[in-house]
Amino acid sequence: MATAAALQPTAAHNLSQSARAEATYETKVDSTYIPRGDTIATLNYFAPPEDGAVPFNYVEEPPEGQPQRNYGVFSVEAPIRDIRGRESEYNLDRDAFAVVLNVPESAEKDFVNEESVKKNYYPEVEKLILDNVPGSNRVFIFDHTIRRSDPNAPRGPVSRVHIDQTVKSATQRVHVHLPDEAEKLLQGRYRIINIWRPLNGPVQASPLAFASSASFRNEDLVPVEHRYPDRTGETAGIIYNKDQQWNYLSGMQNNERLFLECFDSEALKPGSGVQGGRVPHTAFQDTRTPEGAVGRESIEVRALVFGP
């Protein structure tokens, strides 16, 4: 793994002027071009509320007089490494992300009907987790989100650095979804893992960036109240830290899966050796994306994972 110094923005600007001009020209004339290789992109980090209030975000329509969220963004140009060809170098215990290649074609074809996705795709995700997360012995999938780069789509790519869960919300999830077994399950190892894949790969536009958990500090994380109509959970806003090491998987295909570990109880135990359980991630706009590129469509499935 390269050091943080090797990923400083100056490295990407060392291309010759002619090479940069050629790359820019290529993206303009070829709408099928897939950006690959290390790059630099603008990432939108958490900026705290100006009035010092507890940060919040309403999942649905906010009450009258309230904003959708009360915090802002702090934009930074950051280096992002392409891990294509080096996928096996990363793992959940250290980086909180992992890649699985050559996944069999899904029985779910359209990904437009919620019940069909649950019936056909959820069992595949459950098996994928059990086969690829050592020691896992039980999976409970609690929801999924489909994102489409269409102004009329219910959900689009999120261009804001965040983590889906905190310690508080992960524990709360176990109580909410498995109340009768929660106390027993919380005595063992429990995790929340998102399984992410494109639906119209290879991805050209709005790729997903994810930072290694090993390069991330506890103080970089800020709990944000995630306000549902019937309860309040937590997500995490992320404060910029120049040591955070960002990655993406260029041209991600439909038969590839990205495991994003949002929480791991083992990481809370001193001496466990686990640095995972907190993977910041965000969509980003790649300046090399060609004109006329196909907008990204993707699905993320969120699961509680138990064991060993």
C-alpha positions as CSV (number, residue, x, y, z in Angstrom):
1,M,0.0,0.0,0.0
2,A,1.4,3.4,-0.9
3,T,2.0,6.0,1.7
4,A,-0.2,9.1,2.1
5,A,2.7,11.2,0.7
6,A,2.6,9.2,-2.5
7,L,-1.0,10.1,-3.0
8,Q,-0.6,13.9,-2.7
9,P,-2.4,15.9,-5.4
10,T,0.9,17.0,-7.0
11,A,1.4,13.5,-8.2
12,A,-1.6,13.6,-10.6
13,H,-0.4,16.9,-12.0
14,N,3.0,15.5,-13.0
15,L,1.5,14.3,-16.3
16,S,3.0,16.1,-19.3
17,Q,0.9,18.9,-20.8
18,S,0.5,16.9,-24.0
19,A,-0.7,13.8,-22.0
20,R,-3.3,15.9,-20.1
21,A,-4.5,17.5,-23.3
22,E,-4.8,14.0,-25.0
23,A,-6.8,12.7,-22.0
24,T,-9.1,15.7,-22.1
25,Y,-9.6,15.4,-25.9
26,E,-10.4,11.6,-25.5
27,T,-13.2,12.2,-23.0
28,K,-14.8,14.8,-25.3
29,V,-14.9,12.8,-28.5
30,D,-15.6,9.3,-27.2
31,S,-18.8,8.9,-25.1
32,T,-17.9,5.3,-24.3
33,Y,-14.7,6.2,-22.6
34,I,-14.3,4.8,-19.0
35,P,-12.1,6.9,-16.7
36,R,-9.4,4.7,-15.2
37,G,-6.3,5.3,-13.0
38,D,-5.6,7.5,-10.0
39,T,-7.3,10.9,-10.1
40,I,-8.1,14.0,-8.1
41,A,-11.6,15.0,-7.4
42,T,-13.6,17.4,-5.2
43,L,-15.0,15.7,-2.1
44,N,-17.7,17.3,0.0
45,Y,-17.0,16.9,3.8
46,F,-19.1,17.8,6.8
47,A,-19.2,21.4,8.0
48,P,-20.8,21.9,11.4
49,P,-24.0,24.0,12.0
50,E,-23.0,27.6,12.3
51,D,-25.2,28.0,15.5
52,G,-23.5,25.1,17.3
53,A,-26.6,23.0,17.3
54,V,-26.7,19.2,17.2
55,P,-26.4,18.3,13.5
56,F,-29.5,16.6,12.0
57,N,-31.0,15.4,8.7
58,Y,-34.6,14.6,8.0
59,V,-35.1,11.4,6.1
60,E,-38.4,12.5,4.7
61,E,-40.2,15.9,4.5
62,P,-39.1,18.1,7.5
63,P,-41.6,19.7,9.8
64,E,-42.7,23.2,8.8
65,G,-40.0,25.8,9.4
66,Q,-37.2,23.2,9.6
67,P,-34.5,22.7,7.0
68,Q,-33.9,19.3,5.5
69,R,-30.5,19.4,7.3
70,N,-28.8,22.0,9.4
71,Y,-25.2,21.5,8.4
72,G,-23.2,22.3,5.4
73,V,-20.3,21.0,3.3
74,F,-16.6,21.7,3.2
75,S,-15.2,20.9,-0.3
76,V,-11.6,19.6,-0.7
77,E,-9.7,18.4,-3.7
78,A,-8.3,15.0,-2.7
79,P,-6.3,12.3,-4.5
80,I,-8.2,9.0,-5.2
81,R,-6.4,5.8,-6.0
82,D,-7.8,3.3,-8.5
83,I,-7.6,-0.2,-6.9
84,R,-8.4,-2.0,-10.2
85,G,-5.9,-4.9,-10.3
86,R,-5.1,-4.6,-6.6
87,E,-8.5,-5.6,-5.2
88,S,-7.1,-8.5,-3.1
89,E,-4.8,-6.1,-1.2
90,Y,-7.7,-4.8,0.9
91,N,-9.9,-6.4,3.6
92,L,-12.7,-5.6,6.0
93,D,-10.6,-5.9,9.2
94,R,-8.1,-3.3,8.2
95,D,-9.8,-1.2,5.5
96,A,-13.5,-1.8,6.2
97,F,-14.0,-2.5,2.5
98,A,-13.5,-5.4,0.2
99,V,-14.1,-6.4,-3.4
100,V,-15.6,-9.6,-4.7
101,L,-15.2,-10.3,-8.5
102,N,-17.0,-12.6,-10.9
103,V,-20.3,-12.9,-9.0
104,P,-22.8,-15.1,-10.9
105,E,-25.6,-13.3,-12.7
106,S,-28.5,-12.4,-10.5
107,A,-31.9,-13.9,-10.8
108,E,-33.3,-10.3,-10.4
109,K,-33.2,-8.6,-13.8
110,D,-35.0,-5.3,-13.6
111,F,-34.5,-4.0,-10.1
112,V,-37.7,-1.9,-10.3
113,N,-40.0,-3.9,-8.0
114,E,-39.3,-3.8,-4.3
115,E,-40.8,-7.2,-3.5
116,S,-39.1,-8.8,-6.5
117,V,-35.7,-7.4,-5.3
118,K,-36.3,-8.9,-1.8
119,K,-37.4,-12.2,-3.2
120,N,-34.7,-12.7,-5.8
121,Y,-31.7,-10.6,-4.8
122,Y,-31.7,-10.7,-1.0
123,P,-31.0,-14.4,-0.8
124,E,-28.0,-13.9,-3.2
125,V,-26.6,-11.2,-1.0
126,E,-27.0,-13.3,2.1
127,K,-25.1,-16.1,0.6
128,L,-22.4,-13.8,-0.7
129,I,-21.8,-12.4,2.7
130,L,-21.7,-15.8,4.4
131,D,-19.3,-17.0,1.7
132,N,-17.0,-14.0,1.9
133,V,-17.0,-12.7,5.5
134,P,-14.9,-15.2,7.6
135,G,-16.7,-16.4,10.7
136,S,-20.1,-15.0,9.8
137,N,-22.9,-17.3,10.6
138,R,-26.1,-15.2,10.4
139,V,-27.2,-12.4,8.2
140,F,-30.3,-10.1,8.5
141,I,-30.9,-7.8,5.6
142,F,-32.9,-4.8,6.8
143,D,-33.2,-2.6,3.7
144,H,-31.9,-1.5,0.3
145,T,-31.6,1.6,-1.8
146,I,-31.6,1.9,-5.6
147,R,-30.0,5.0,-7.0
148,R,-30.3,6.4,-10.5
149,S,-28.7,9.4,-12.0
150,D,-32.0,10.8,-13.2
151,P,-33.5,14.1,-11.8
152,N,-36.9,12.3,-11.5
153,A,-35.5,9.2,-9.6
154,P,-36.4,9.0,-5.9
155,R,-32.8,8.6,-5.0
156,G,-29.6,9.7,-6.8
157,P,-25.9,9.2,-6.0
158,V,-24.9,11.0,-2.7
159,S,-22.0,13.4,-3.3
160,R,-21.2,13.9,0.4
161,V,-18.7,12.1,2.5
162,H,-20.5,10.0,5.2
163,I,-20.8,6.7,7.1
164,D,-24.2,5.1,7.2
165,Q,-24.0,4.1,10.9
166,T,-22.5,4.9,14.3
167,V,-21.9,2.8,17.4
168,K,-25.3,4.0,18.7
169,S,-27.3,3.4,15.6
170,A,-25.7,0.0,14.9
171,T,-26.7,-1.2,18.4
172,Q,-30.1,0.3,17.9
173,R,-30.6,-1.6,14.6
174,V,-30.2,-4.9,16.4
175,H,-32.8,-3.9,18.9
176,V,-35.2,-2.6,16.2
177,H,-34.9,-5.6,13.8
178,L,-34.3,-8.5,16.2
179,P,-35.8,-7.4,19.5
180,D,-36.4,-10.8,21.0
181,E,-32.7,-11.8,20.4
182,A,-31.0,-8.5,20.7
183,E,-29.4,-8.9,24.1
184,K,-27.9,-12.3,23.2
185,L,-26.7,-11.2,19.8
186,L,-25.1,-8.1,21.2
187,Q,-22.8,-10.2,23.3
188,G,-21.1,-11.6,20.2
189,R,-19.6,-9.9,17.2
190,Y,-22.0,-7.9,15.1
191,R,-21.5,-5.7,12.1
192,I,-23.3,-3.7,9.5
193,I,-22.2,-4.3,6.0
194,N,-23.5,-2.7,2.8
195,I,-23.2,-4.7,-0.4
196,W,-22.9,-2.2,-3.3
197,R,-23.1,-2.9,-7.1
198,P,-23.9,-1.1,-10.3
199,L,-27.0,-2.0,-12.3
200,N,-25.8,-0.6,-15.6
201,G,-22.0,-1.1,-15.5
202,P,-19.4,-0.5,-16.4
203,V,-19.6,2.7,-14.4
204,Q,-18.7,5.8,-16.3
205,A,-20.2,8.6,-14.2
206,S,-20.5,9.3,-10.5
207,P,-18.2,6.5,-9.3
208,L,-18.1,5.6,-5.6
209,A,-15.0,6.6,-3.5
210,F,-14.3,4.9,-0.2
211,A,-11.5,5.6,2.4
212,S,-9.5,3.0,4.2
213,S,-10.6,2.7,7.8
214,A,-6.9,2.3,8.8
215,S,-6.3,5.9,7.6
216,F,-9.3,7.3,9.5
217,R,-9.3,8.8,13.0
218,N,-12.1,8.6,15.6
219,E,-12.2,12.3,15.8
220,D,-12.9,12.6,12.1
221,L,-16.4,11.2,12.7
222,V,-19.3,13.5,13.8
223,P,-22.7,11.8,14.8
224,V,-25.6,13.3,12.9
225,E,-29.2,12.7,14.0
226,H,-31.0,10.8,11.2
227,R,-34.7,11.7,11.9
228,Y,-37.3,9.3,10.7
229,P,-41.1,10.0,11.2
230,D,-41.2,7.5,14.1
231,R,-37.7,7.4,15.5
232,T,-34.2,9.0,15.4
233,G,-31.1,7.1,14.3
234,E,-27.6,8.3,13.6
235,T,-25.4,8.6,10.6
236,A,-21.9,10.1,10.6
237,G,-20.6,13.2,9.0
238,I,-16.9,13.2,8.2
239,I,-14.3,15.9,8.9
240,Y,-11.5,16.3,6.4
241,N,-8.1,14.9,7.4
242,K,-5.3,14.9,4.8
243,D,-4.2,11.4,5.9
244,Q,-7.4,9.8,4.8
245,Q,-6.6,7.5,1.9
246,W,-9.3,7.5,-0.8
247,N,-9.9,4.7,-3.3
248,Y,-12.3,3.7,-6.1
249,L,-12.7,0.8,-8.5
250,S,-12.7,2.0,-12.0
251,G,-15.3,0.9,-14.5
252,M,-17.1,-1.3,-12.0
253,Q,-19.1,-4.0,-13.6
254,N,-22.5,-5.6,-12.8
255,N,-20.8,-8.9,-11.7
256,E,-18.6,-7.1,-9.1
257,R,-19.5,-6.3,-5.5
258,L,-18.2,-3.8,-3.1
259,F,-18.5,-4.7,0.6
260,L,-18.7,-1.5,2.7
261,E,-18.4,-2.1,6.5
262,C,-20.2,0.6,8.4
263,F,-19.7,-0.9,11.8
264,D,-17.9,-3.7,13.5
265,S,-18.2,-4.3,17.3
266,E,-14.8,-6.0,17.3
267,A,-13.1,-2.7,16.4
268,L,-14.3,-1.4,19.8
269,K,-12.2,-4.0,21.7
270,P,-8.7,-2.9,22.6
271,G,-6.1,-5.2,21.2
272,S,-8.4,-6.9,18.7
273,G,-6.3,-5.8,15.8
274,V,-9.4,-4.8,13.9
275,Q,-9.2,-1.3,12.4
276,G,-12.4,-1.8,10.2
277,G,-16.0,-0.9,10.9
278,R,-16.1,2.7,9.7
279,V,-15.7,3.2,5.9
280,P,-16.3,6.8,4.8
281,H,-17.7,6.9,1.2
282,T,-19.2,9.2,-1.3
283,A,-20.0,9.5,-5.0
284,F,-17.7,11.9,-6.8
285,Q,-17.6,13.7,-10.1
286,D,-14.7,12.6,-12.2
287,T,-13.5,15.4,-14.5
288,R,-12.5,12.7,-17.1
289,T,-16.1,11.6,-17.5
290,P,-17.0,12.0,-21.2
291,E,-19.8,14.1,-22.6
292,G,-22.8,11.9,-23.1
293,A,-21.7,9.3,-20.5
294,V,-24.4,7.0,-19.2
295,G,-25.6,8.0,-15.7
296,R,-24.8,5.6,-12.9
297,E,-27.5,3.2,-11.6
298,S,-26.7,1.2,-8.5
299,I,-28.1,-0.8,-5.5
300,E,-26.9,-1.0,-2.0
301,V,-28.2,-3.7,0.4
302,R,-27.7,-3.2,4.1
303,A,-27.3,-6.1,6.4
304,L,-26.6,-7.0,10.0
305,V,-23.9,-9.7,10.1
306,F,-23.3,-11.8,13.2
307,G,-20.4,-14.1,14.2
308,P,-18.1,-15.6,15.1
